[in-house]
Amino acid sequence: MPVLEFELTEPPDVITNYVWGVMMFPTDSNRAFEYFVRAQLAGRNIHAAPNTEEITLPVSWVKALVAGDSLEATGKKTIKARREGATAGILLLSAYLYSQTGQPLTL
């Protein structure tokens, strides 16, 4: 079972992309990181930046970009995993909310 390691002070988009990567690739940390890097860069919309603008990326991010599938290819391969992960997350959130309100969980 993967352990989620992040700082609560991180921006929500960073945490979201990290969690999605781990949820889609719970047994492959490299693939999870590759997804995270591509999702982070897609969110920054670097494709719209002028070609003359310089950006600085950590070496680990560059390696993830070179080694991994594109975000689109990863998305196509993981449609089922994303749906199952979202369903599990919604179920766990519902159970948590019911437990906090003292209401019985009925299905």
Order of alpha helices (4+ residues) and beta strands (2+ residues): alpha-alpha-alpha-alpha-alpha
